[in-house]
Structure formats: structure tokens, C-alpha cells
């Protein structure tokens, strides 16, 4: 099992959530608000003047648990869901990590 984690520009939240809700391979996901900082914050087209001064941009952290073979398909789906707005990498950054164990309490 894998955990796909995406640090997403807050401006894309609704589009990505709609996309994932319609995906048969995704049984659920978690969202949390966060703020991102990078050397490119000042170049961010979604950054407000206050964000540029503070150096942080509103982001959403999205986590999806997926079977190993489904990760690439979900990533392709997400690449298309924003309609190419902003060019490559405009929605945010992602990584995949191994899930050793999981369950419910």
C-alpha cells in the first residue's frame, strides 16, 4: 500500500476534490490546511501581496492511500483535472511513501 501526499495550491482544492470523488480507484482521502514556503513563493501567481511579504502561500495537504498499482493512474487523473492551468507543476508538489501497516481504531 502507498500513501500519495500532495501539497496543493489552495486555489485548486475544489477541482481536485471533485476529480478524486469521481475516481473509482480512490475510496477516500484526507485534506488539511497548511502554508507552504519555497524559494519560488514570490513567483507564485496565486500568492496575495500579504503571502509574498510573509513568505507563505495557502496550501492544502491531501493524502490518499492507494494500492501499489493505482498510484500512476491517480497521478495522471490529477494532471488532467485542472485543465493544464498554469503549466507543469502549477498545482503543487507530491510524493509517494510506503505504508507498512494501516487499520481503523
matplotlib code that plots the C-alpha trace (Angstrom):
import matplotlib.pyplot as plt

x = [0.0, 1.2, 0.3, 0.2, 0.7, 0.2, 0.9, -1.7, -2.3, -5.5, -6.9, -7.1, -8.8, -12.3, -11.3, -9.0, -11.6, -14.3, -11.8, -10.9, -14.6, -15.3, -12.4, -13.3, -9.8, -10.0, -12.1, -11.3, -8.8, -7.9, -7.4, -5.8, -4.9, -1.3, 1.0, 3.9, 7.2, 9.7, 12.2, 9.6, 6.9, 7.4, 6.7, 3.5, 0.6, -1.8, 0.1, -1.5, 0.6, 0.4, 1.6, 4.6, 5.5, 5.1, 6.7, 4.0, 1.3, -2.0, -1.9, -3.9, -2.3, -4.1, -3.3, -4.7, -4.0, -3.8, -2.9, 0.6, -0.7, -3.1, -0.7, 0.3, -3.3, -4.4, -1.4, -2.4, -6.0, -4.8, -2.6, -5.7, -8.2, -7.0, -7.1, -3.5, -3.9, -0.6, 1.6, 3.7, 3.9, 1.4, -0.9, 1.8, 4.2, 3.7, 5.5, 4.7, 5.6, 5.2, 2.6, 3.8, 0.6, -2.8, -6.1, -9.1, -9.5]
y = [0.0, 3.5, 7.0, 9.7, 13.0, 16.2, 19.8, 21.5, 25.2, 26.1, 27.6, 24.0, 22.4, 22.2, 20.9, 18.2, 17.1, 16.8, 14.8, 12.4, 11.9, 10.7, 8.3, 4.6, 3.8, 6.3, 5.1, 8.2, 10.8, 13.4, 17.2, 19.6, 23.3, 24.2, 27.0, 26.5, 28.2, 27.9, 30.0, 30.4, 31.9, 35.3, 33.9, 32.1, 33.5, 32.6, 34.4, 37.5, 40.5, 39.5, 36.0, 37.4, 39.6, 36.8, 34.3, 31.7, 30.6, 28.9, 25.2, 22.1, 18.8, 15.9, 12.3, 9.3, 5.6, 3.5, 0.0, 0.0, -0.3, 2.6, 5.5, 6.3, 6.3, 8.7, 11.0, 11.0, 11.8, 14.7, 16.1, 16.4, 17.6, 21.2, 21.5, 22.5, 25.8, 27.4, 24.8, 22.0, 21.9, 24.7, 22.7, 21.7, 19.0, 15.3, 12.3, 8.7, 6.8, 3.2, 2.3, -0.5, -1.1, 0.5, -0.1, 1.6, 2.4]
z = [0.0, -0.8, 0.6, -2.1, -0.4, -2.4, -1.3, -3.4, -4.1, -2.3, -5.5, -6.9, -3.9, -5.3, -8.7, -7.3, -4.7, -7.5, -9.6, -6.7, -5.7, -9.2, -9.4, -8.8, -7.7, -4.8, -1.8, 0.3, 1.1, 3.8, 3.4, 5.8, 5.5, 5.6, 4.5, 2.1, 1.7, -1.1, -2.9, -5.6, -3.3, -4.8, -8.3, -7.3, -9.4, -6.6, -3.8, -2.5, -1.6, 2.1, 1.2, -0.7, 2.3, 4.9, 2.5, 2.9, 0.5, 1.5, 0.6, 1.1, 2.1, 0.5, 1.5, -0.4, 0.5, -2.7, -3.7, -5.3, -8.9, -8.7, -7.9, -11.5, -12.7, -10.0, -10.8, -14.4, -13.5, -11.3, -14.1, -16.3, -13.7, -13.6, -17.4, -17.6, -15.9, -15.0, -16.8, -15.4, -11.6, -11.1, -8.8, -6.3, -5.3, -4.5, -3.1, -2.5, 0.6, 1.7, 4.2, 6.4, 8.3, 8.5, 10.2, 11.9, 15.6]

ax = plt.figure().add_subplot(projection="3d")
ax.plot(x, y, z, "-o")
ax.set_aspect("equal")
plt.show()
